[in-house]
Amino acid sequence: MIRYPAVAGYFYPLQKDELLRMIDRLLRKAEPPEVEGRIIGGVVPHAGYVYSGFTAAHFYKLLAHEEPRTTVIVGPNHTGLGTPLSVFPRGEWVTPLGYVQVNEEVANEIVERSLYASFDVEAHIEEHSVEVQLPFLQYVWNDDFSFVPIVMLIQNLDYAKDLASSIPRDVLFIASSDFSHYVPADWGREVDSKLIDAILDLDAERFLRLVEETGASPCGYGPIASLILWAKNQGASAKLLHFSNSGDASGDYSSVVDYAAIAFYI
């Protein structure tokens, strides 16, 4: 089963050489803070690279120094298609940089352990939240990793807890999410800083409560909550690597989307 790219040429360059040059330029420019430990997960944005690629590069520049391993990428389901917690079952995903193998064994383990996860392809065909992470991973890890794509349509605490308890400990867990959408830059920074503080404190319940109470609009709040719970169970710490918004690229700060890169490490 082959899953072809849905947003190549739109969220990131379609041509291989152009994509390589863009990722290389973003990684060279990024200067993430040091992390004292082994990275086990991260919150990484998934907008077009022109807007969020520089923030994402802060996470992947650190990851380039880590040993390649199976990666579980969990994103929100923007399309509304498919099942409530959709795991892509097997096969390969294609990007302009080549093919990435789905780890069928880990996918099976997650579905077997979960009360809610099911194998489903429909939710993934047009969804971009997982796809946009792959070229960065391919760049820093070449072909030395496999992955499991998961998207969440239902993103409440029960689903986050269930997924967190179903993902093996020895993987890299990427929660693919942007933060507040189409808000004034000052308001977004103020509100999202509260969400980020909850993430850094590894407090999933406070994070989800703040999403509801503040009117913040991170699209992948379920994946983030799941990552917090999974990482906390391993005694992890978290560090903010970079924060930005779309206005930094467009020049329009009246209505922005916020982006943050956060590393979890032990």
N, C-alpha and C positions, 0 to 999 in steps of 0.2 A: 504494500500500500504506500503510495507516494503522495505527499501533500505538497502542492506547488505554492509558491509565494503569492500572497494576496495583495501586498502593499509595496513590493519592489517597484521602484520608479515613481513612488508616491511619498512614502515615509522615509525612504533611503534610496540611493542610486541603484538603478537596474544593471548598469554595466560593472563588471567585476573590477576593472582597473580603477574606475572612478570611486567605487565603494571602498576599495583598499586605501586609496589616497585620503579619502575623507576620514576613515577611522584612524589612520595613522596620524593625521593632523590633529584630531581631537585628543588622542592619547598623548601625543607629544606636548600639547598645551596644558593638559590637566596636571594639577599638582595636589594630589590628595594628601591629607595628614597621615602620619604613620599609625599603623594599627599593631599593637603588641599582642599577637596571637594568630591563630589559624582562622582564616575566614570560613565560616560555615553557611553564611547566607547574606542576603542583601535586599534592600528595597531599591528598585531601579526604575526610572521613568520609561515610558514607551511611546512618546510622541514622535513626530518627525525629527530626524537627526538634526536638522537645522535649528530646531527649538530646544530639544532636550538632550541631544547627543553629547554636548560638553559635560553636562552633569552626569550622565550615564558613564562617560569615560573615566570619571574619578573612581568609580567602583571597579571597572574592568582593568584599569591600570594597576590597581592593587592585586587583582585576581591573576594578572600575568605572572606574578611571582609564586603562585600556588600550584600544587600538583593537579593536573587535570583529573576530574572524576565525574561520575554520573551527576547530572544536574536536573533538579525538579523545578520547572518554571511554572508558577501559578499566576494567572492573570484574571482580570474580570471578563465577563462575557458581555461585550458591548452590543452584540447583535440580537440577543434574546432567543437564538436558535439552540436546539439541542436540549440536553438534560440539565438538571440543577447543578450537578458537580461532574463535569465532563472530563474524562481521562482518555487521551488519544491512545489506542491500544497497541499499535505495532507499525513497523515500516520505517520510512525515511521522510524527512522534511528537506525541501530544497530551498536554497537561497542562491544569489549570484556567486557565492563563494563555494558552493558545492552541496554535498549531501550530509545530513546529520542523522544518525541512527537513533530511533526510539528504543529505549531500554525496556523491552517487553517484560523481563523478569521483575523489574521494579514496579512497572505499571500494574502487573498482576498482583503484586504484594499490596500495593496501595488499595486497589479495589477490593481485595479479599478482606483487608483489615477495616475498611470503612463501612459505615452504615449507609452512607449517602452517595458515595462515588460510584459511577458506572462508566463502562466503555461507551464512547460516543465519538463519532467523527463529525457530525453535522455542525456542532458548536465551534469547531476549529477551522472550517474551510474559509470563512471570510473574516475571522477574528485576527486582529493585529497584535494584541498585547503580549503574546508569547513570541510570535515571529520576529519582532524587531530586536529581541535580545540575541537572537542566534548569530547574526554577522559579527557582533562584538566577541562572542564566545569563540566562534570559528577563527577570528583573527588572533586571539591571545592563546588559544589552546589547539589550534590547527584541527586535526581530525581525531584527537586523542580523548574524546569524551562522547558519551551518549546522553540522552536526556529523556525526560517524561513531560509532555505538555498537558497542563490542566487548566481549565477555566471554570470560574465560579459564577453561576447565575444567581443563586441564593447565597448571600454573603453575611448571614447573621452569626452570632456567637456560637450557636450549636454546630453549625457547619464548620466554622473555623476550628473549634475544639476537635471535632471529628477528624478533619483533615490533618491537623497537627499531630494527632495520635496515630495516624496511619502512614505517615512518611518516615522512612528509615532514617536513622541517625547519621549514617556515613555518606550522605549526599551533600551537594551544595543546593540550597533552597533559595531561589530568587522569587521575591514577590514583585510582580510587575505592576506598577501603579504610578499615575500622576497624582498631584494633589489638587487643590481647589481650582475650579474651572470658571473662566469668564467672569472674573471679579476684579475690582480695582487693586492695583499692586500692593498698596499699603495695607488694605484690609486682608488680602490673601496672606501676606507675610505674617501679620499679627495672629490670624486664626491658625494657620498651618504650623506656626511655631509651637502652639499649644499641643497640636497633634504630634509633632516631632518630639516634644518633651516626653509625652506619654510613651512613644515608641522607645526612646532612649532609656526610659525607666522600666521597659519590658512589662508595661501594664496594658494588656489587651482590652480589658473591660473599660478602663478609663478612656482609652483611645476610641473605642466604639461609642461610648457615651458622648464624648466630645464631638464626634462626627454628627451625631444626632442633635446635640444641643446648640452647637455654634453655627450650623448651616454650612459648614465646610463640605466640599464635594470631591474628596478623593475617589476616583473611580474604582480602585482596587482595595477598598478598606477590608474586605474579607480576606484576600491573600495576605495583606499586612498583618491582620490580627492572627491569622494562622501561623505566620512566620514568628511573630512575637512569642506565641505559646510554645511552639516547637523549640525555639532557641532558648527560652527561659528554662525549659525542662532539661537542657544540657548545661546550664550554668553559664550561659553566654553573656557577653557585654555588647553594647551597641555604640556606634560613633557616627555622627553626622559628617559626611565627607564633602558635600556641596549642596547648595540651595540656589535656585535661580527661577526665573519665570520667562514666559514667551516674549515679554517686552524687551528683554535683553537682546533678542534677535530682531524683533520687528520695530522696536522703538516706540511702540504704543503701550503705555502702562495703564491705560484707562480700563482695559479688559484683558486680563492675562490668565494663563494657566501656570500653576506653580509646579516645580519639579524638585525632588530631593533624592540624593543618593546616600544611603545609610548602610554601613557594614556591621554585620554581627560576627563575633569572633570569640574563641575560647583559648 
